[in-house]
Amino acid sequence: MRPYLVRGQLYERSRDLPSALVDYSQALKLDPKLPQAWQLRGLVHFKLAHIDESIADFDRFIEFDAEPSPLPLAARNSYYYAGRFEDGRKQFELHQKVNPDDVENAAWHFFA
């Protein structure tokens, strides 16, 4: 499954997002409990404006991430674009717990 992640990242860097999505999905078929793959695919869905799919992937990332990691801004913003403002607020609060030094997060939380 690692080769699919690496190739997916190469596709993503070259802005071939549909191909990156295919590779990340294949990696998840091989290991559906891999947090990194859920996060990467969620970011691609977000970039492709697949907001509901990005939220689902970021939720799975959180579910399988043993050590709570800082969430990408796209994970928090997905809820905004979906009109799920309360869920977005909760994501900002969760991120603040795992990354209290993130100034951008604090600003967004203040304005939200």
N, CA, C and O atoms as a Tinker XYZ file with bonds, in Angstrom:
   448  protein
     1  N      0.812000   -1.189000    0.000000    73     2
     2  CA     0.000000    0.000000    0.000000    64     1     3
     3  C      0.858000    1.256000    0.000000    63     2     4     5
     4  O      0.416000    2.299000   -0.481000    81     3
     5  N      2.067000    1.178000    0.526000    73     3     6
     6  CA     2.960000    2.348000    0.554000    64     5     7
     7  C      3.261000    2.898000   -0.849000    63     6     8     9
     8  O      3.278000    4.116000   -1.029000    81     7
     9  N      3.501000    2.030000   -1.852000    73     7    10
    10  CA     3.747000    2.587000   -3.190000    64     9    11
    11  C      2.581000    3.432000   -3.707000    63    10    12    13
    12  O      2.792000    4.423000   -4.406000    81    11
    13  N      1.351000    3.039000   -3.361000    73    11    14
    14  CA     0.194000    3.835000   -3.790000    64    13    15
    15  C      0.191000    5.205000   -3.108000    63    14    16    17
    16  O     -0.158000    6.211000   -3.727000    81    15
    17  N      0.582000    5.237000   -1.827000    73    15    18
    18  CA     0.651000    6.521000   -1.127000    64    17    19
    19  C      1.709000    7.433000   -1.747000    63    18    20    21
    20  O      1.473000    8.621000   -1.966000    81    19
    21  N      2.868000    6.860000   -2.023000    73    19    22
    22  CA     3.952000    7.656000   -2.599000    64    21    23
    23  C      3.568000    8.173000   -3.986000    63    22    24    25
    24  O      3.744000    9.352000   -4.291000    81    23
    25  N      3.047000    7.282000   -4.814000    73    23    26
    26  CA     2.658000    7.714000   -6.156000    64    25    27
    27  C      1.513000    8.729000   -6.080000    63    26    28    29
    28  O      1.480000    9.692000   -6.847000    81    27
    29  N      0.576000    8.509000   -5.151000    73    27    30
    30  CA    -0.506000    9.476000   -4.973000    64    29    31
    31  C      0.022000   10.852000   -4.614000    63    30    32    33
    32  O     -0.480000   11.862000   -5.109000    81    31
    33  N      1.029000   10.898000   -3.759000    73    31    34
    34  CA     1.616000   12.182000   -3.391000    64    33    35
    35  C      2.319000   12.825000   -4.586000    63    34    36    37
    36  O      2.278000   14.045000   -4.752000    81    35
    37  N      2.957000   12.015000   -5.407000    73    35    38
    38  CA     3.577000   12.555000   -6.629000    64    37    39
    39  C      2.517000   13.132000   -7.575000    63    38    40    41
    40  O      2.688000   14.211000   -8.142000    81    39
    41  N      1.429000   12.388000   -7.728000    73    39    42
    42  CA     0.334000   12.905000   -8.559000    64    41    43
    43  C     -0.209000   14.214000   -7.982000    63    42    44    45
    44  O     -0.469000   15.170000   -8.712000    81    43
    45  N     -0.373000   14.234000   -6.671000    73    43    46
    46  CA    -0.929000   15.429000   -6.036000    64    45    47
    47  C     -0.004000   16.624000   -6.242000    63    46    48    49
    48  O     -0.467000   17.723000   -6.549000    81    47
    49  N      1.281000   16.417000   -6.078000    73    47    50
    50  CA     2.251000   17.511000   -6.271000    64    49    51
    51  C      2.260000   18.006000   -7.716000    63    50    52    53
    52  O      2.520000   19.181000   -7.975000    81    51
    53  N      1.977000   17.108000   -8.646000    73    51    54
    54  CA     1.945000   17.515000  -10.058000    64    53    55
    55  C      0.546000   17.998000  -10.471000    63    54    56    57
    56  O      0.291000   18.274000  -11.644000    81    55
    57  N     -0.351000   18.093000   -9.484000    73    55    58
    58  CA    -1.719000   18.599000   -9.663000    64    57    59
    59  C     -2.616000   17.678000  -10.484000    63    58    60    61
    60  O     -3.610000   18.114000  -11.066000    81    59
    61  N     -2.248000   16.401000  -10.521000    73    59    62
    62  CA    -3.113000   15.399000  -11.144000    64    61    63
    63  C     -3.961000   14.785000  -10.031000    63    62    64    65
    64  O     -3.743000   13.649000   -9.612000    81    63
    65  N     -4.927000   15.566000   -9.568000    73    63    66
    66  CA    -5.720000   15.173000   -8.399000    64    65    67
    67  C     -6.580000   13.933000   -8.632000    63    66    68    69
    68  O     -6.691000   13.110000   -7.724000    81    67
    69  N     -7.193000   13.757000   -9.804000    73    67    70
    70  CA    -7.960000   12.519000  -10.008000    64    69    71
    71  C     -7.099000   11.258000   -9.879000    63    70    72    73
    72  O     -7.547000   10.258000   -9.318000    81    71
    73  N     -5.877000   11.300000  -10.392000    73    71    74
    74  CA    -4.996000   10.133000  -10.267000    64    73    75
    75  C     -4.561000    9.932000   -8.817000    63    74    76    77
    76  O     -4.455000    8.797000   -8.351000    81    75
    77  N     -4.310000   11.027000   -8.106000    73    75    78
    78  CA    -3.952000   10.924000   -6.689000    64    77    79
    79  C     -5.100000   10.281000   -5.913000    63    78    80    81
    80  O     -4.871000    9.439000   -5.044000    81    79
    81  N     -6.313000   10.670000   -6.221000    73    79    82
    82  CA    -7.490000   10.113000   -5.555000    64    81    83
    83  C     -7.581000    8.605000   -5.768000    63    82    84    85
    84  O     -7.888000    7.860000   -4.837000    81    83
    85  N     -7.316000    8.161000   -6.986000    73    83    86
    86  CA    -7.357000    6.727000   -7.297000    64    85    87
    87  C     -6.308000    5.983000   -6.471000    63    86    88    89
    88  O     -6.604000    4.933000   -5.901000    81    87
    89  N     -5.084000    6.517000   -6.400000    73    87    90
    90  CA    -4.027000    5.824000   -5.662000    64    89    91
    91  C     -4.299000    5.806000   -4.156000    63    90    92    93
    92  O     -4.075000    4.787000   -3.503000    81    91
    93  N     -4.773000    6.905000   -3.605000    73    91    94
    94  CA    -5.094000    6.920000   -2.176000    64    93    95
    95  C     -6.234000    5.948000   -1.868000    63    94    96    97
    96  O     -6.226000    5.283000   -0.833000    81    95
    97  N     -7.195000    5.872000   -2.755000    73    95    98
    98  CA    -8.302000    4.922000   -2.566000    64    97    99
    99  C     -7.798000    3.482000   -2.619000    63    98   100   101
   100  O     -8.258000    2.630000   -1.859000    81    99
   101  N     -6.860000    3.218000   -3.509000    73    99   102
   102  CA    -6.292000    1.872000   -3.598000    64   101   103
   103  C     -5.512000    1.539000   -2.326000    63   102   104   105
   104  O     -5.591000    0.414000   -1.832000    81   103
   105  N     -4.773000    2.486000   -1.803000    73   103   106
   106  CA    -4.049000    2.264000   -0.547000    64   105   107
   107  C     -5.022000    1.935000    0.579000    63   106   108   109
   108  O     -4.745000    1.074000    1.414000    81   107
   109  N     -6.162000    2.622000    0.598000    73   107   110
   110  CA    -7.157000    2.355000    1.642000    64   109   111
   111  C     -7.836000    1.005000    1.470000    63   110   112   113
   112  O     -8.256000    0.402000    2.458000    81   111
   113  N     -7.954000    0.517000    0.245000    73   111   114
   114  CA    -8.484000   -0.833000    0.035000    64   113   115
   115  C     -7.545000   -1.865000    0.649000    63   114   116   117
   116  O     -7.983000   -2.880000    1.190000    81   115
   117  N     -6.250000   -1.588000    0.557000    73   115   118
   118  CA    -5.255000   -2.523000    1.084000    64   117   119
   119  C     -5.087000   -2.403000    2.592000    63   118   120   121
   120  O     -4.805000   -3.398000    3.259000    81   119
   121  N     -5.254000   -1.209000    3.138000    73   119   122
   122  CA    -5.150000   -1.002000    4.589000    64   121   123
   123  C     -6.134000    0.090000    4.997000    63   122   124   125
   124  O     -5.771000    1.265000    5.051000    81   123
   125  N     -7.382000   -0.293000    5.285000    73   123   126
   126  CA    -8.405000    0.716000    5.593000    64   125   127
   127  C     -8.238000    1.397000    6.953000    63   126   128   129
   128  O     -9.026000    2.279000    7.295000    81   127
   129  N     -7.238000    1.010000    7.726000    73   127   130
   130  CA    -7.032000    1.634000    9.036000    64   129   131
   131  C     -5.802000    2.538000    9.052000    63   130   132   133
   132  O     -5.293000    2.873000   10.122000    81   131
   133  N     -5.330000    2.929000    7.887000    73   131   134
   134  CA    -4.141000    3.766000    7.788000    64   133   135
   135  C     -4.533000    5.243000    7.849000    63   134   136   137
   136  O     -5.058000    5.777000    6.872000    81   135
   137  N     -4.285000    5.915000    8.985000    73   135   138
   138  CA    -4.716000    7.306000    9.127000    64   137   139
   139  C     -4.185000    8.236000    8.039000    63   138   140   141
   140  O     -4.921000    9.079000    7.527000    81   139
   141  N     -2.912000    8.084000    7.687000    73   139   142
   142  CA    -2.304000    8.967000    6.698000    64   141   143
   143  C     -3.049000    8.943000    5.364000    63   142   144   145
   144  O     -3.223000    9.982000    4.727000    81   143
   145  N     -3.484000    7.767000    4.949000    73   143   146
   146  CA    -4.192000    7.654000    3.669000    64   145   147
   147  C     -5.542000    8.364000    3.733000    63   146   148   149
   148  O     -5.948000    9.005000    2.763000    81   147
   149  N     -6.240000    8.259000    4.863000    73   147   150
   150  CA    -7.523000    8.959000    5.016000    64   149   151
   151  C     -7.298000   10.469000    4.953000    63   150   152   153
   152  O     -8.068000   11.190000    4.318000    81   151
   153  N     -6.244000   10.942000    5.613000    73   151   154
   154  CA    -5.964000   12.364000    5.615000    64   153   155
   155  C     -5.602000   12.847000    4.209000    63   154   156   157
   156  O     -6.124000   13.865000    3.754000    81   155
   157  N     -4.724000   12.137000    3.526000    73   155   158
   158  CA    -4.317000   12.541000    2.183000    64   157   159
   159  C     -5.490000   12.547000    1.208000    63   158   160   161
   160  O     -5.649000   13.474000    0.413000    81   159
   161  N     -6.309000   11.496000    1.281000    73   159   162
   162  CA    -7.456000   11.451000    0.371000    64   161   163
   163  C     -8.449000   12.559000    0.708000    63   162   164   165
   164  O     -9.051000   13.151000   -0.188000    81   163
   165  N     -8.619000   12.839000    1.999000    73   163   166
   166  CA    -9.499000   13.933000    2.402000    64   165   167
   167  C     -9.043000   15.273000    1.836000    63   166   168   169
   168  O     -9.861000   16.089000    1.411000    81   167
   169  N     -7.728000   15.491000    1.835000    73   167   170
   170  CA    -7.194000   16.731000    1.270000    64   169   171
   171  C     -7.463000   16.825000   -0.226000    63   170   172   173
   172  O     -7.795000   17.897000   -0.732000    81   171
   173  N     -7.322000   15.710000   -0.934000    73   171   174
   174  CA    -7.594000   15.719000   -2.374000    64   173   175
   175  C     -9.082000   15.961000   -2.627000    63   174   176   177
   176  O     -9.448000   16.741000   -3.507000    81   175
   177  N     -9.932000   15.292000   -1.857000    73   175   178
   178  CA   -11.375000   15.540000   -2.018000    64   177   179
   179  C    -11.680000   17.027000   -1.795000    63   178   180   181
   180  O    -12.468000   17.620000   -2.530000    81   179
   181  N    -11.052000   17.622000   -0.780000    73   179   182
   182  CA   -11.286000   19.032000   -0.498000    64   181   183
   183  C    -10.858000   19.896000   -1.685000    63   182   184   185
   184  O    -11.583000   20.802000   -2.096000    81   183
   185  N     -9.677000   19.607000   -2.230000    73   183   186
   186  CA    -9.175000   20.382000   -3.370000    64   185   187
   187  C    -10.070000   20.234000   -4.596000    63   186   188   189
   188  O    -10.150000   21.140000   -5.425000    81   187
   189  N    -10.745000   19.087000   -4.710000    73   187   190
   190  CA   -11.651000   18.848000   -5.828000    64   189   191
   191  C    -13.075000   19.333000   -5.532000    63   190   192   193
   192  O    -13.985000   19.132000   -6.336000    81   191
   193  N    -13.256000   19.973000   -4.369000    73   191   194
   194  CA   -14.558000   20.482000   -3.919000    64   193   195
   195  C    -15.564000   19.365000   -3.676000    63   194   196   197
   196  O    -16.768000   19.570000   -3.830000    81   195
   197  N    -15.079000   18.187000   -3.298000    73   195   198
   198  CA   -15.932000   17.076000   -2.853000    64   197   199
   199  C    -16.035000   17.200000   -1.331000    63   198   200   201
   200  O    -15.419000   16.432000   -0.592000    81   199
   201  N    -16.803000   18.154000   -0.884000    73   199   202
   202  CA   -16.802000   18.531000    0.528000    64   201   203
   203  C    -17.304000   17.410000    1.430000    63   202   204   205
   204  O    -16.670000   17.115000    2.443000    81   203
   205  N    -18.414000   16.783000    1.091000    73   203   206
   206  CA   -18.931000   15.705000    1.943000    64   205   207
   207  C    -17.942000   14.543000    2.028000    63   206   208   209
   208  O    -17.767000   13.944000    3.090000    81   207
   209  N    -17.302000   14.233000    0.915000    73   207   210
   210  CA   -16.322000   13.148000    0.916000    64   209   211
   211  C    -15.095000   13.523000    1.741000    63   210   212   213
   212  O    -14.523000   12.675000    2.426000    81   211
   213  N    -14.692000   14.789000    1.678000    73   211   214
   214  CA   -13.533000   15.214000    2.470000    64   213   215
   215  C    -13.848000   15.110000    3.961000    63   214   216   217
   216  O    -13.003000   14.678000    4.745000    81   215
   217  N    -15.042000   15.498000    4.349000    73   215   218
   218  CA   -15.434000   15.390000    5.760000    64   217   219
   219  C    -15.411000   13.931000    6.199000    63   218   220   221
   220  O    -14.895000   13.615000    7.271000    81   219
   221  N    -15.958000   13.053000    5.392000    73   219   222
   222  CA   -15.974000   11.626000    5.746000    64   221   223
   223  C    -14.553000   11.090000    5.908000    63   222   224   225
   224  O    -14.274000   10.337000    6.841000    81   223
   225  N    -13.666000   11.474000    5.008000    73   223   226
   226  CA   -12.285000   10.997000    5.110000    64   225   227
   227  C    -11.575000   11.586000    6.324000    63   226   228   229
   228  O    -10.852000   10.870000    7.016000    81   227
   229  N    -11.763000   12.862000    6.594000    73   227   230
   230  CA   -11.122000   13.458000    7.765000    64   229   231
   231  C    -11.663000   12.846000    9.059000    63   230   232   233
   232  O    -10.913000   12.662000   10.018000    81   231
   233  N    -12.942000   12.536000    9.088000    73   231   234
   234  CA   -13.507000   11.863000   10.270000    64   233   235
   235  C    -12.867000   10.498000   10.476000    63   234   236   237
   236  O    -12.588000   10.110000   11.611000    81   235
   237  N    -12.631000    9.766000    9.392000    73   235   238
   238  CA   -11.960000    8.465000    9.495000    64   237   239
   239  C    -10.509000    8.640000    9.940000    63   238   240   241
   240  O     -9.995000    7.836000   10.718000    81   239
   241  N     -9.852000    9.687000    9.448000    73   239   242
   242  CA    -8.490000    9.991000    9.879000    64   241   243
   243  C     -8.445000   10.162000   11.390000    63   242   244   245
   244  O     -7.583000    9.592000   12.058000    81   243
   245  N     -9.363000   10.938000   11.922000    73   243   246
   246  CA    -9.414000   11.165000   13.372000    64   245   247
   247  C     -9.684000    9.857000   14.103000    63   246   248   249
   248  O     -9.080000    9.592000   15.142000    81   247
   249  N    -10.585000    9.038000   13.570000    73   247   250
   250  CA   -10.952000    7.772000   14.191000    64   249   251
   251  C     -9.754000    6.825000   14.302000    63   250   252   253
   252  O     -9.586000    6.160000   15.324000    81   251
   253  N     -8.927000    6.759000   13.265000    73   251   254
   254  CA    -7.827000    5.797000   13.244000    64   253   255
   255  C     -6.491000    6.366000   13.717000    63   254   256   257
   256  O     -5.520000    5.618000   13.833000    81   255
   257  N     -6.416000    7.645000   13.988000    73   255   258
   258  CA    -5.156000    8.256000   14.415000    64   257   259
   259  C     -4.969000    8.007000   15.909000    63   258   260   261
   260  O     -5.647000    8.617000   16.735000    81   259
   261  N     -4.045000    7.107000   16.253000    73   259   262
   262  CA    -3.832000    6.723000   17.655000    64   261   263
   263  C     -3.380000    7.911000   18.503000    63   262   264   265
   264  O     -3.866000    8.099000   19.618000    81   263
   265  N     -2.472000    8.693000   17.988000    73   263   266
   266  CA    -2.008000    9.904000   18.658000    64   265   267
   267  C     -2.675000   11.079000   17.951000    63   266   268   269
   268  O     -2.377000   11.332000   16.784000    81   267
   269  N     -3.559000   11.797000   18.617000    73   267   270
   270  CA    -4.217000   12.911000   17.925000    64   269   271
   271  C     -3.196000   13.845000   17.283000    63   270   272   273
   272  O     -2.334000   14.410000   17.956000    81   271
   273  N     -3.314000   13.991000   15.984000    73   271   274
   274  CA    -2.401000   14.833000   15.210000    64   273   275
   275  C     -3.067000   16.161000   14.897000    63   274   276   277
   276  O     -4.293000   16.271000   14.909000    81   275
   277  N     -2.249000   17.170000   14.615000    73   275   278
   278  CA    -2.843000   18.424000   14.148000    64   277   279
   279  C     -3.639000   18.182000   12.861000    63   278   280   281
   280  O     -3.181000   17.487000   11.955000    81   279
   281  N     -4.811000   18.755000   12.801000    73   279   282
   282  CA    -5.671000   18.585000   11.641000    64   281   283
   283  C     -5.316000   19.596000   10.566000    63   282   284   285
   284  O     -5.009000   20.746000   10.881000    81   283
   285  N     -5.352000   19.193000    9.314000    73   283   286
   286  CA    -5.114000   20.188000    8.263000    64   285   287
   287  C     -6.247000   21.212000    8.261000    63   286   288   289
   288  O     -7.385000   20.903000    8.614000    81   287
   289  N     -5.915000   22.426000    7.862000    73   287   290
   290  CA    -6.922000   23.486000    7.819000    64   289   291
   291  C     -8.109000   23.075000    6.952000    63   290   292   293
   292  O     -9.247000   23.446000    7.239000    81   291
   293  N     -7.848000   22.313000    5.900000    73   291   294
   294  CA    -8.936000   21.860000    5.025000    64   293   295
   295  C     -9.961000   21.032000    5.793000    63   294   296   297
   296  O    -11.154000   21.090000    5.492000    81   295
   297  N     -9.509000   20.261000    6.782000    73   295   298
   298  CA   -10.445000   19.451000    7.570000    64   297   299
   299  C    -11.411000   20.349000    8.322000    63   298   300   301
   300  O    -12.604000   20.060000    8.415000    81   299
   301  N    -10.889000   21.428000    8.852000    73   299   302
   302  CA   -11.743000   22.351000    9.601000    64   301   303
   303  C    -12.617000   23.174000    8.671000    63   302   304   305
   304  O    -13.777000   23.444000    8.981000    81   303
   305  N    -12.068000   23.571000    7.540000    73   303   306
   306  CA   -12.829000   24.394000    6.604000    64   305   307
   307  C    -13.905000   23.611000    5.867000    63   306   308   309
   308  O    -14.888000   24.200000    5.417000    81   307
   309  N    -13.745000   22.314000    5.735000    73   307   310
   310  CA   -14.756000   21.493000    5.049000    64   309   311
   311  C    -16.122000   21.674000    5.692000    63   310   312   313
   312  O    -17.135000   21.758000    4.998000    81   311
   313  N    -16.148000   21.734000    7.014000    73   311   314
   314  CA   -17.424000   21.905000    7.702000    64   313   315
   315  C    -18.044000   23.265000    7.374000    63   314   316   317
   316  O    -19.263000   23.382000    7.242000    81   315
   317  N    -17.203000   24.286000    7.246000    73   315   318
   318  CA   -17.717000   25.604000    6.870000    64   317   319
   319  C    -18.413000   25.534000    5.509000    63   318   320   321
   320  O    -19.539000   26.007000    5.354000    81   319
   321  N    -17.734000   24.943000    4.530000    73   319   322
   322  CA   -18.299000   24.860000    3.184000    64   321   323
   323  C    -19.542000   23.984000    3.137000    63   322   324   325
   324  O    -20.390000   24.157000    2.261000    81   323
   325  N    -19.657000   23.053000    4.063000    73   323   326
   326  CA   -20.839000   22.197000    4.124000    64   325   327
   327  C    -21.969000   22.859000    4.916000    63   326   328   329
   328  O    -23.064000   22.304000    5.009000    81   327
   329  N    -21.711000   24.042000    5.489000    73   327   330
   330  CA   -22.726000   24.719000    6.295000    64   329   331
   331  C    -22.903000   24.101000    7.672000    63   330   332   333
   332  O    -23.902000   24.352000    8.346000    81   331
   333  N    -21.940000   23.297000    8.089000    73   331   334
   334  CA   -21.999000   22.619000    9.395000    64   333   335
   335  C    -21.099000   23.377000   10.380000    63   334   336   337
   336  O    -20.036000   22.893000   10.769000    81   335
   337  N    -21.542000   24.553000   10.768000    73   335   338
   338  CA   -20.715000   25.478000   11.524000    64   337   339
   339  C    -20.383000   24.968000   12.923000    63   338   340   341
   340  O    -19.259000   25.153000   13.390000    81   339
   341  N    -21.311000   24.347000   13.585000    73   339   342
   342  CA   -21.047000   23.818000   14.930000    64   341   343
   343  C    -20.005000   22.706000   14.868000    63   342   344   345
   344  O    -19.109000   22.646000   15.711000    81   343
   345  N    -20.118000   21.825000   13.872000    73   343   346
   346  CA   -19.109000   20.776000   13.711000    64   345   347
   347  C    -17.743000   21.387000   13.414000    63   346   348   349
   348  O    -16.724000   20.895000   13.898000    81   347
   349  N    -17.719000   22.448000   12.626000    73   347   350
   350  CA   -16.468000   23.138000   12.334000    64   349   351
   351  C    -15.849000   23.729000   13.587000    63   350   352   353
   352  O    -14.637000   23.651000   13.786000    81   351
   353  N    -16.679000   24.317000   14.425000    73   351   354
   354  CA   -16.178000   24.869000   15.684000    64   353   355
   355  C    -15.537000   23.781000   16.525000    63   354   356   357
   356  O    -14.485000   23.997000   17.127000    81   355
   357  N    -16.165000   22.611000   16.571000    73   355   358
   358  CA   -15.606000   21.490000   17.341000    64   357   359
   359  C    -14.256000   21.049000   16.773000    63   358   360   361
   360  O    -13.348000   20.696000   17.526000    81   359
   361  N    -14.125000   21.069000   15.443000    73   359   362
   362  CA   -12.855000   20.699000   14.826000    64   361   363
   363  C    -11.757000   21.705000   15.193000    63   362   364   365
   364  O    -10.619000   21.316000   15.453000    81   363
   365  N    -12.100000   22.989000   15.214000    73   363   366
   366  CA   -11.112000   23.990000   15.605000    64   365   367
   367  C    -10.689000   23.773000   17.054000    63   366   368   369
   368  O     -9.510000   23.912000   17.380000    81   367
   369  N    -11.641000   23.434000   17.928000    73   367   370
   370  CA   -11.312000   23.193000   19.326000    64   369   371
   371  C    -10.435000   21.949000   19.476000    63   370   372   373
   372  O     -9.485000   21.952000   20.259000    81   371
   373  N    -10.746000   20.892000   18.734000    73   371   374
   374  CA    -9.928000   19.685000   18.770000    64   373   375
   375  C     -8.510000   19.993000   18.307000    63   374   376   377
   376  O     -7.539000   19.547000   18.919000    81   375
   377  N     -8.393000   20.752000   17.232000    73   375   378
   378  CA    -7.077000   21.107000   16.722000    64   377   379
   379  C     -6.307000   21.941000   17.740000    63   378   380   381
   380  O     -5.099000   21.769000   17.901000    81   379
   381  N     -6.998000   22.835000   18.420000    73   379   382
   382  CA    -6.342000   23.688000   19.412000    64   381   383
   383  C     -5.732000   22.852000   20.540000    63   382   384   385
   384  O     -4.693000   23.217000   21.090000    81   383
   385  N     -6.372000   21.734000   20.883000    73   383   386
   386  CA    -5.851000   20.860000   21.940000    64   385   387
   387  C     -4.557000   20.181000   21.526000    63   386   388   389
   388  O     -3.651000   20.026000   22.345000    81   387
   389  N     -4.456000   19.771000   20.262000    73   387   390
   390  CA    -3.260000   19.045000   19.812000    64   389   391
   391  C     -2.200000   19.978000   19.245000    63   390   392   393
   392  O     -1.053000   19.565000   19.076000    81   391
   393  N     -2.555000   21.228000   18.947000    73   391   394
   394  CA    -1.602000   22.177000   18.397000    64   393   395
   395  C     -1.900000   23.574000   18.945000    63   394   396   397
   396  O     -2.341000   24.450000   18.201000    81   395
   397  N     -1.660000   23.785000   20.251000    73   395   398
   398  CA    -2.049000   25.051000   20.880000    64   397   399
   399  C     -1.276000   26.268000   20.375000    63   398   400   401
   400  O     -1.688000   27.399000   20.633000    81   399
   401  N     -0.179000   26.069000   19.670000    73   399   402
   402  CA     0.623000   27.187000   19.183000    64   401   403
   403  C      0.231000   27.647000   17.781000    63   402   404   405
   404  O      0.882000   28.530000   17.223000    81   403
   405  N     -0.805000   27.075000   17.211000    73   403   406
   406  CA    -1.234000   27.428000   15.859000    64   405   407
   407  C     -1.983000   28.758000   15.903000    63   406   408   409
   408  O     -3.153000   28.809000   16.282000    81   407
   409  N     -1.302000   29.827000   15.513000    73   407   410
   410  CA    -1.876000   31.171000   15.565000    64   409   411
   411  C     -3.047000   31.300000   14.597000    63   410   412   413
   412  O     -4.056000   31.927000   14.919000    81   411
   413  N     -2.912000   30.702000   13.405000    73   411   414
   414  CA    -3.985000   30.782000   12.418000    64   413   415
   415  C     -5.267000   30.148000   12.966000    63   414   416   417
   416  O     -6.359000   30.682000   12.768000    81   415
   417  N     -5.133000   29.015000   13.650000    73   415   418
   418  CA    -6.298000   28.350000   14.218000    64   417   419
   419  C     -6.983000   29.243000   15.250000    63   418   420   421
   420  O     -8.210000   29.342000   15.287000    81   419
   421  N     -6.166000   29.893000   16.091000    73   419   422
   422  CA    -6.739000   30.767000   17.109000    64   421   423
   423  C     -7.507000   31.922000   16.475000    63   422   424   425
   424  O     -8.576000   32.298000   16.956000    81   423
   425  N     -6.966000   32.481000   15.402000    73   423   426
   426  CA    -7.657000   33.583000   14.715000    64   425   427
   427  C     -8.973000   33.123000   14.126000    63   426   428   429
   428  O     -9.995000   33.792000   14.278000    81   427
   429  N     -8.954000   31.965000   13.444000    73   427   430
   430  CA   -10.184000   31.431000   12.865000    64   429   431
   431  C    -11.217000   31.153000   13.960000    63   430   432   433
   432  O    -12.400000   31.447000   13.794000    81   431
   433  N    -10.768000   30.595000   15.062000    73   431   434
   434  CA   -11.684000   30.284000   16.169000    64   433   435
   435  C    -12.294000   31.579000   16.712000    63   434   436   437
   436  O    -13.485000   31.621000   17.021000    81   435
   437  N    -11.498000   32.617000   16.826000    73   435   438
   438  CA   -11.982000   33.884000   17.333000    64   437   439
   439  C    -13.051000   34.481000   16.420000    63   438   440   441
   440  O    -14.067000   34.992000   16.892000    81   439
   441  N    -12.815000   34.413000   15.116000    73   439   442
   442  CA   -13.746000   35.016000   14.160000    64   441   443
   443  C    -14.963000   34.149000   13.886000    63   442   444   445
   444  O    -15.965000   34.651000   13.378000    81   443
   445  N    -14.906000   32.876000   14.205000    73   443   446
   446  CA   -16.020000   31.962000   13.891000    64   445   447
   447  C    -17.130000   32.064000   14.845000    63   446   448
   448  O    -18.130000   31.359000   14.707000    81   447
